[in-house]
Amino acid sequence: MVEQTVVREHIKARVMSLVRSAEPSSYRNPKLYSLNDNGDNNGVTSAQIFDQDRSKNTCLTDDSYPSQSYEKYFLDSPTDEFVQHPIGSGASVSSFGSLDSFPYQSRPVLGCSMEFQLPFDSTSTSSTRLLGEYQVASYSPGMDVVVEEFDNEQMRSKIQELERALLDDEDDKMIGIDNLMEIDNEWSYQNESEQHHDSPKESSSADSNSHISSKEVVSQTTPKQILISCARALSEGKAEEALSMVNELRQIVSIQGDPSQRIAAYMVEGLAARMAASGKFLYRALKCKEPPSDERLAAMQVLFEVCPCFKFGFLAANGAIIEAIRGEEEVHIIDFDIKQGNQYMTLIQTVAQLPGKRPRLRLTGIDDPESVQRSVGGLRIIGLRLEQLGEDNGVSFKFKAVPSKTSIVSPSTLGCKPGETLIVNFAFQLHHMPDESVTTVNQRDELLHMVKSLNPKLVTVVEQDVNTNTSPFLSRFIEAYEYYSAVFESLDMTLPRESQERMNVERQCLARDIVNIVACEGEERIERYEVAGKWRARMMMAGFNARPMSARVTNNIQNLIKQQYCNRYKLKEEMGELHFFWEEKSLIVASAWR
């Protein structure tokens, strides 16, 4: 028992090492993604889209940024420096760090039979590898976590032997534990020189026949079918059956494959993490209260720029804001999560090109200590950059950061003044607020009621159009699969499959959300999206009235889609809201209220 206790502590320590923040120095280039500055930018700004006096300029290119460079507004920040290369420029792997930390290695030949095992036990999960940049400050009361390095092979062998002995203990057995590899092993890259995809491993003939039989079964089904069957087995408590399918899936998925293989690679890890979850450890790891690494910030920046539906959502919100502030003198915008400030860069430039007298802008941003977008205090730096951008463009712009949890923000902390036009912007933020299905304190609706009490002229809402909030596990899993399948397919039209930028976006942003949706329950599931109808009901219950997007905003975005993107991207207007589709799947919905 003493030896088992020692091993337990060792396993916990190794798990903790997987969720510690990555050191910025580990990246060859620590600067994050920057705007194009090649002197030959043919893109136009949102001002050219929404300015009625510039109706001829109604399209954006994929790198649709202002003709001036924003580089100087982003450099030398400790929280979000930008890598200086444009999308599609063939960035090196070092721009975003190595992918070796993720369990699935790149496979040059799709469909090859490499085995990728998930080393998890009652505390270790694959999700911690997906979320390696987050620290978990406390694992359990009184536990002193120390990560040791084992250089002595004999000692390593002994530790692994003890781990296996521990994992076989009947008192501590978890789902499928006896089939797992030792936790010390990292995801090793299997060179083709060591094991070709058509070369069997050393094994008995019985094992070989079993392996071949398993491959034949896998080849007759798709990753989607196996994933749904696995989720169904989990929902019915059939742990051994689910574990078998997890192992099958690992033989056929690839983070460099087609979209169906890529999404399967991440969703299977969500399933495995759900099976391996014990107590609250997994949930603490996924809650992500610690600030993200520079690598994740880079990935988020790229995601918002290369995934057109996200870009369209921001454009729609900006278009509605521009319509609301035309002719106003004093404008106060409140944003509960400005992210890295990109939406306001284009908004400032749009205001700079408006005819007549320009309104004076004041932006208040909530600096939530639990934000997953930046470290505490980072919002001040973003605000300084936006103020400098406003000065350079001749726009009166002031910024104020309010250090407060979003759930306790009150009107008195927001500094609203009589006579100013008040705008509130919710872009991909409301779904992080717990609602009545999570806690008796409905923070989601309380926030909306508080905003209504401010009597704003306009409230903009941009959200993912899918239900991952109240549906039971199996239904939620299927909905999440359909939604993210469309997102992965849309990225297939934007970035090549071998692009390191794309893999980093998928690994740092999409995979993180997928694992949280699939593996977590209760208050630890923070990615709680709702469909457009539910958001509409919440806004109306809070006392808001819909303010349909103007024909100018709708038509100009529609022209943008037709002129610059393939016809698989679609825009539909329903009840005054703009839905952005990939084929027949609605991904993003943007709406305006007052």
C-alpha positions in Angstrom: 0.0 0.0 0.0 2.9 2.4 0.7 4.3 1.8 -2.8 0.8 2.4 -4.3 0.5 5.6 -2.4 3.9 6.8 -3.8 2.7 5.9 -7.3 -0.5 7.8 -6.8 1.4 10.9 -5.9 3.7 10.4 -8.9 0.7 10.0 -11.3 -0.9 13.1 -9.9 2.3 15.0 -10.3 2.7 13.9 -13.9 -0.9 15.0 -14.6 -0.2 18.4 -13.1 2.8 18.7 -15.4 0.5 18.2 -18.4 -1.7 21.2 -17.5 1.0 23.7 -16.6 1.4 26.8 -18.7 3.7 26.6 -21.6 6.7 28.9 -21.3 6.7 31.7 -23.9 10.4 31.1 -24.4 9.6 27.6 -25.7 8.3 29.1 -28.9 10.9 30.1 -31.4 8.8 33.2 -32.2 6.8 34.3 -29.2 4.9 37.0 -31.1 1.3 36.3 -32.1 -0.5 36.7 -35.3 -0.4 40.1 -36.9 -2.3 41.9 -39.6 -1.0 41.9 -43.2 1.6 44.6 -43.8 3.0 43.7 -47.2 2.3 47.1 -48.7 0.0 45.5 -51.2 -3.2 45.0 -49.3 -6.2 44.9 -51.6 -8.7 44.4 -48.8 -11.2 47.1 -47.8 -12.5 48.0 -44.4 -15.8 47.7 -42.7 -16.2 51.4 -43.3 -16.3 50.6 -47.0 -18.9 48.0 -46.4 -21.3 50.0 -44.2 -20.7 53.6 -45.3 -23.6 54.6 -47.5 -21.4 57.1 -49.3 -19.0 54.4 -50.4 -21.6 51.9 -51.8 -19.3 50.7 -54.6 -16.8 49.2 -52.1 -18.8 46.2 -50.8 -16.5 43.3 -50.7 -13.7 42.0 -48.5 -10.8 39.8 -49.4 -9.6 37.0 -47.1 -7.1 39.4 -45.5 -9.6 42.2 -45.3 -7.9 44.6 -43.1 -7.4 48.4 -43.4 -4.7 49.6 -45.8 -2.6 50.8 -42.8 -0.8 48.3 -40.6 -2.0 47.7 -37.1 1.4 46.1 -36.2 2.5 48.9 -34.0 -0.6 48.5 -31.9 0.2 44.9 -31.0 4.0 44.6 -30.5 5.8 44.4 -27.3 2.9 43.2 -25.1 3.5 40.5 -22.5 0.1 39.0 -23.1 -0.6 39.0 -26.8 2.2 39.8 -29.1 1.5 39.0 -32.7 3.4 36.7 -35.1 4.3 38.6 -38.2 3.0 36.6 -41.1 -0.2 36.7 -43.1 -2.7 33.8 -43.4 -1.6 31.3 -46.0 1.9 32.5 -46.1 3.3 29.1 -45.1 4.2 29.8 -41.5 6.6 27.5 -40.0 5.8 25.1 -37.2 7.7 27.2 -34.7 5.2 30.0 -35.2 2.8 28.2 -33.0 5.0 25.7 -31.2 5.3 22.0 -31.7 2.4 19.7 -32.2 4.2 17.0 -30.4 2.3 17.8 -27.2 -0.9 16.5 -28.8 -1.6 12.8 -28.8 -2.3 12.4 -32.5 0.8 12.8 -34.6 0.7 13.9 -38.3 0.4 11.0 -40.6 1.7 11.4 -44.1 -0.4 8.5 -45.4 -4.0 8.7 -44.5 -5.5 5.5 -43.1 -2.3 4.0 -41.9 -2.7 1.7 -38.9 -0.7 3.5 -36.3 -1.8 2.9 -32.7 -2.4 5.9 -30.5 -3.1 4.9 -26.9 -4.6 7.2 -24.3 -2.7 7.1 -21.0 -5.4 8.0 -18.5 -6.3 6.8 -15.1 -8.5 8.1 -12.4 -6.8 11.4 -12.5 -5.1 11.7 -15.9 -7.1 12.6 -19.0 -6.4 13.3 -22.6 -8.1 16.6 -22.1 -5.2 17.8 -20.0 -3.0 17.3 -23.0 -5.4 19.2 -25.2 -5.3 22.0 -22.6 -1.7 22.0 -21.6 -1.4 25.7 -21.4 -3.7 26.0 -18.4 -2.5 25.7 -14.9 -4.5 24.0 -12.2 -3.6 25.8 -9.1 -4.9 23.2 -6.6 -5.4 19.5 -7.3 -6.5 18.3 -3.9 -6.3 19.7 -0.4 -2.9 19.2 1.2 -1.3 17.8 -1.9 2.2 19.1 -2.6 2.7 18.5 -6.3 6.3 18.0 -7.4 7.3 17.0 -10.9 10.4 14.8 -11.1 12.5 13.8 -14.1 13.6 10.2 -14.3 16.8 9.9 -16.1 17.6 6.4 -14.8 15.9 3.8 -17.0 15.9 1.3 -14.1 14.0 3.7 -11.9 11.6 4.6 -14.7 10.9 0.9 -15.3 10.3 0.4 -11.6 7.9 3.3 -11.4 6.0 1.9 -14.4 5.8 -1.5 -12.8 4.4 0.0 -9.7 1.9 2.0 -11.7 0.6 -1.1 -13.4 0.3 -2.8 -10.1 -1.7 0.1 -8.8 -3.9 0.3 -11.8 -4.8 -3.4 -11.4 -5.9 -2.8 -7.8 -9.6 -3.8 -7.6 -10.3 -0.9 -5.2 -9.2 1.7 -7.6 -10.2 0.3 -10.9 -11.6 2.8 -13.4 -13.2 2.3 -16.8 -10.9 0.4 -19.1 -7.8 1.1 -16.9 -6.3 -2.3 -17.4 -5.9 -1.6 -21.1 -4.0 1.6 -20.7 -0.4 2.6 -21.2 1.8 3.9 -18.4 1.3 7.6 -17.8 5.0 8.5 -18.0 5.0 7.8 -21.7 4.6 10.8 -24.0 2.9 10.5 -27.3 5.9 9.2 -29.3 6.2 9.8 -33.0 6.2 6.5 -34.9 8.5 6.9 -37.9 7.7 4.8 -40.9 11.2 3.4 -40.7 10.2 1.9 -37.3 6.8 0.7 -38.2 5.1 1.0 -41.6 1.4 1.2 -41.7 1.1 -2.2 -43.3 3.7 -3.9 -41.1 2.2 -5.9 -38.2 3.6 -5.5 -34.8 5.5 -8.3 -33.0 2.7 -10.4 -31.5 1.3 -13.8 -31.3 -0.7 -15.2 -34.2 -3.8 -14.9 -32.1 -3.2 -11.2 -31.5 -2.5 -10.6 -35.1 -5.7 -12.3 -36.2 -7.6 -10.3 -33.6 -6.0 -7.1 -34.9 -6.9 -7.9 -38.5 -10.4 -8.7 -37.5 -10.7 -5.4 -35.7 -9.4 -3.6 -38.7 -12.0 -5.3 -41.0 -14.8 -4.1 -38.7 -13.4 -0.6 -38.6 -13.2 -0.4 -42.3 -16.9 -1.2 -42.7 -18.0 1.8 -40.6 -17.3 5.5 -40.7 -15.7 7.5 -37.8 -19.0 9.3 -37.3 -20.9 6.0 -36.9 -18.4 4.7 -34.4 -18.3 8.0 -32.4 -22.1 8.0 -32.1 -22.2 4.3 -31.1 -19.5 5.0 -28.5 -21.4 7.9 -27.1 -24.6 5.8 -27.0 -22.7 3.0 -25.2 -21.5 5.5 -22.6 -24.9 7.0 -22.1 -26.2 3.4 -21.4 -23.4 2.6 -19.0 -21.6 0.1 -21.3 -18.1 1.1 -20.4 -16.2 -1.8 -21.9 -18.0 -1.5 -25.2 -17.3 2.2 -25.3 -13.6 1.7 -24.5 -13.3 -0.9 -27.4 -14.7 1.7 -29.8 -12.3 4.4 -28.5 -9.4 2.1 -29.3 -10.9 1.4 -32.8 -11.3 5.1 -33.5 -7.7 5.7 -32.6 -6.7 3.5 -35.5 -8.4 5.6 -38.2 -8.4 9.2 -37.1 -5.8 11.9 -37.9 -5.4 15.6 -37.1 -4.1 16.0 -40.6 -6.8 14.0 -42.4 -10.0 15.1 -44.0 -12.5 17.0 -41.8 -14.3 13.8 -40.7 -11.0 12.4 -39.4 -9.9 15.6 -37.8 -13.1 16.1 -35.8 -13.2 12.5 -34.8 -9.6 12.8 -33.4 -10.8 15.5 -31.0 -14.2 14.1 -30.2 -12.8 10.7 -29.3 -10.6 12.4 -26.8 -13.7 14.1 -25.3 -15.2 10.6 -24.9 -12.1 9.2 -23.4 -11.8 12.1 -21.0 -15.4 11.6 -19.9 -14.7 7.9 -19.2 -11.6 8.8 -17.3 -13.1 11.6 -15.2 -12.8 11.1 -11.4 -14.2 13.5 -8.9 -13.6 17.1 -9.9 -10.1 16.9 -11.2 -11.0 16.8 -14.9 -13.5 19.6 -14.4 -11.0 21.9 -12.7 -8.6 21.3 -15.5 -11.2 22.2 -18.1 -12.6 25.2 -16.4 -9.6 27.2 -17.7 -9.5 30.0 -15.1 -5.8 30.5 -15.6 -4.8 32.8 -18.5 -4.2 31.1 -21.9 -0.8 30.8 -23.4 0.4 33.0 -26.2 -0.1 30.0 -28.5 -3.8 29.9 -27.7 -4.2 33.7 -28.1 -2.6 33.3 -31.5 -5.0 30.5 -32.5 -8.0 32.5 -31.4 -6.9 35.4 -33.5 -6.5 33.2 -36.5 -9.9 31.5 -36.0 -11.8 34.8 -36.0 -10.0 35.8 -39.2 -10.0 32.7 -41.3 -13.4 31.2 -40.3 -15.8 33.4 -42.4 -18.9 32.8 -40.3 -17.1 34.2 -37.2 -16.0 37.2 -39.3 -19.5 37.7 -40.7 -20.8 37.8 -37.2 -18.5 40.6 -36.1 -19.2 42.5 -39.4 -23.0 42.3 -38.7 -22.5 43.6 -35.1 -20.4 46.5 -36.3 -22.8 47.3 -39.1 -25.7 47.5 -36.6 -23.6 49.7 -34.3 -22.6 52.1 -37.1 -26.3 52.4 -38.0 -27.2 53.3 -34.4 -24.5 55.9 -33.8 -24.8 57.9 -37.1 -25.4 61.6 -36.1 -24.8 61.0 -32.4 -22.2 63.2 -30.6 -21.3 61.1 -27.5 -21.3 57.3 -27.7 -20.6 54.9 -24.9 -20.0 51.3 -25.8 -20.0 48.6 -23.1 -18.5 45.2 -23.9 -18.3 42.4 -21.4 -15.5 40.6 -23.4 -13.6 42.6 -26.0 -11.2 39.7 -26.6 -8.2 41.2 -28.3 -10.0 44.3 -29.5 -10.0 43.4 -33.2 -13.7 44.3 -33.6 -13.1 47.8 -32.3 -10.1 48.3 -34.6 -12.4 48.1 -37.6 -15.1 50.0 -35.8 -12.7 52.9 -35.1 -11.6 53.0 -38.8 -15.2 52.9 -39.9 -16.1 55.9 -37.7 -13.0 57.7 -39.1 -14.5 57.5 -42.6 -18.0 58.5 -41.8 -19.2 61.7 -43.5 -19.9 64.8 -41.4 -19.1 65.3 -37.7 -17.7 62.1 -36.1 -19.1 60.9 -32.8 -16.8 60.8 -29.7 -16.4 57.2 -28.6 -16.0 55.8 -25.1 -15.5 52.1 -24.6 -15.8 50.3 -21.3 -14.5 46.8 -21.1 -15.1 44.3 -18.3 -11.7 42.9 -17.1 -13.1 39.6 -15.6 -10.4 37.8 -13.6 -12.0 34.5 -14.8 -11.8 35.4 -18.5 -10.3 32.8 -20.8 -9.2 35.5 -23.2 -6.4 37.2 -21.4 -4.5 37.6 -18.1 -5.8 40.1 -15.6 -4.5 43.6 -16.5 -4.1 42.7 -20.1 -7.2 44.6 -21.0 -5.5 47.9 -20.1 -2.8 47.3 -22.7 -5.4 46.5 -25.3 -7.2 49.7 -24.4 -4.1 51.8 -24.8 -3.6 50.4 -28.3 -7.1 51.2 -29.3 -6.7 54.8 -28.0 -3.5 55.1 -30.1 -5.4 53.8 -33.1 -8.2 56.3 -32.6 -5.7 59.2 -32.3 -3.9 58.1 -35.5 -7.3 58.1 -37.3 -8.5 61.3 -35.9 -11.2 59.7 -33.8 -11.9 60.8 -30.2 -11.6 57.5 -28.4 -11.3 56.8 -24.7 -11.1 53.4 -23.0 -11.8 52.3 -19.4 -11.3 48.8 -18.0 -13.5 47.7 -15.1 -11.9 45.0 -13.0 -14.8 42.9 -12.0 -16.4 39.5 -12.4 -19.1 39.7 -15.1 -21.6 38.2 -12.7 -21.4 41.0 -10.2 -21.2 44.0 -12.5 -23.7 46.7 -11.5 -24.8 49.9 -13.3 -22.8 52.0 -10.8 -19.5 50.4 -11.9 -20.1 51.1 -15.6 -19.9 54.9 -15.4 -22.8 55.7 -17.7 -23.4 59.4 -18.1 -26.6 61.4 -19.0 -26.9 62.5 -22.6 -24.7 59.9 -24.1 -25.8 57.2 -26.6 -25.3 53.8 -24.9 -24.5 50.7 -26.9 -23.9 47.2 -25.4 -22.1 44.5 -27.4 -22.2 40.8 -26.6 -20.0 38.9 -29.1 -19.5 35.2 -28.2 -19.7 36.0 -24.5 -23.2 35.2 -23.1 -22.9 31.5 -23.5 -20.2 31.4 -20.8 -22.7 32.7 -18.2 -24.4 30.0 -16.2 -28.2 29.8 -16.5 -31.1 28.2 -14.6 -30.1 24.7 -15.7 -26.8 25.1 -13.8 -27.5 27.0 -10.7 -30.4 28.6 -8.9 -28.7 32.0 -9.6 -29.5 32.5 -13.2 -26.5 34.7 -14.1 -27.3 34.7 -17.8 -30.8 36.3 -17.4 -29.7 38.5 -14.5 -27.0 40.1 -16.7 -29.5 40.8 -19.5 -32.0 42.4 -17.0 -29.2 44.6 -15.6 -28.2 45.7 -19.2 -31.9 46.5 -19.9 -32.0 48.7 -16.8 -29.3 50.9 -18.4 -31.7 51.8 -21.2 -29.3 51.3 -24.1 -30.1 52.4 -27.6 -28.8 49.2 -29.0 -27.6 45.7 -27.8 -25.9 43.4 -30.3 -25.7 39.7 -29.7 -23.4 37.3 -31.7 -23.5 33.6 -30.8 -23.0 30.1 -32.0 -26.3 28.6 -33.2 -26.4 25.2 -31.5 -27.7 23.8 -28.2 -24.9 22.4 -26.0 -26.6 23.8 -22.9 -29.7 21.8 -21.8 -29.8 18.7 -24.0 -28.8 15.4 -22.4 -25.4 13.9 -23.1 -26.2 11.8 -26.2 -28.2 14.5 -27.9 -25.6 17.1 -27.0 -22.9 14.9 -28.5 -24.7 14.4 -31.8 -25.5 18.2 -32.0 -21.9 19.1 -31.2 -20.6 16.6 -33.9 -22.9 18.1 -36.6 -22.0 21.6 -35.6 -18.2 21.2 -35.5 -18.2 19.0 -38.6 -19.5 22.0 -40.5 -16.9 24.3 -38.9 -14.1 21.8 -39.8 -15.4 21.5 -43.3 -15.5 25.3 -43.7 -11.9 25.6 -42.6 -11.1 23.1 -45.4 -12.0 25.9 -47.9 -9.8 28.4 -46.1 -6.5 26.8 -45.1 -4.8 23.7 -46.5 -4.9 20.5 -44.4 -1.2 20.5 -43.8 -1.3 24.1 -42.6 0.3 24.5 -39.1 -1.9 27.5 -38.5 -5.0 25.4 -39.2 -3.9 22.6 -36.9 -3.1 25.0 -34.2 -6.5 26.7 -34.5 -8.2 23.3 -34.3 -6.1 22.1 -31.4 -6.1 25.2 -29.3 -9.6 26.5 -29.9 -12.0 24.0 -31.4 -10.6 20.9 -29.5 -10.8 22.7 -26.2 -14.4 23.5 -26.7 -15.3 20.0 -27.9 -13.7 18.3 -24.9 -15.5 20.7 -22.5 -18.8 20.0 -24.2 -18.4 16.2 -24.3 -16.6 15.5 -21.1 -18.0 17.9 -18.6 -21.3 18.3 -16.7 -22.7 20.8 -14.3 -21.0 24.1 -13.6 -17.8 22.7 -15.1 -19.3 22.7 -18.6 -18.7 26.3 -19.6 -19.3 26.1 -23.4 -23.1 26.3 -23.1 -24.3 27.5 -26.5 -28.0 28.0 -27.3 -30.0 28.1 -30.5 -31.2 31.4 -31.9 -34.8 30.9 -30.7 -33.6 30.5 -27.1 -31.5 33.7 -27.3 -34.5 35.5 -28.8 -36.8 34.3 -25.9 -34.2 35.4 -23.3 -33.9 38.8 -24.8 -37.6 39.3 -25.0 -38.1 38.1 -21.4 -35.5 40.7 -20.3 -37.7 43.4 -21.9 -35.8 43.9 -25.2 -37.5 44.4 -28.6 -35.9 43.1 -31.8 -34.3 45.6 -34.0 -33.9 44.0 -37.4 -30.6 44.5 -39.3 -31.0 47.1 -41.9 -31.2 46.2 -45.6 -27.9 48.0 -46.2 -26.0 45.8 -43.7 -27.7 42.6 -44.9 -27.1 43.3 -48.6 -23.5 44.4 -48.2 -22.6 41.2 -46.3 -24.5 39.2 -48.8 -22.5 40.8 -51.6 -19.3 40.1 -49.7 -20.2 36.4 -49.5 -21.1 36.2 -53.2 -18.0 38.0 -54.4 -15.3 36.7 -52.1 -16.4 33.2 -50.9 -17.7 30.0 -52.4 -21.4 29.4 -52.6 -21.3 27.0 -49.7 -21.3 30.0 -47.4 -24.8 31.3 -47.0 -26.6 34.2 -45.3 -30.3 33.9 -44.3 -32.4 36.5 -42.5 -35.0 35.1 -40.1 -37.1 37.3 -37.9 -34.6 40.2 -38.3 -31.6 38.1 -37.3 -28.8 37.2 -39.6 -27.9 33.5 -39.7 -24.5 32.5 -41.3 -24.5 29.1 -42.8 -22.1 26.5 -44.0 -24.2 24.7 -46.6 -27.4 23.9 -44.7 -26.0 24.2 -41.2 -26.4 27.5 -39.3 -23.2 28.2 -37.4 -23.5 31.9 -36.2 -26.4 34.1 -35.6 -26.2 37.9 -35.1 -29.1 40.0 -33.8 -29.7 43.6 -32.6 -32.1 44.7 -29.8 -33.2 47.8 -28.0 
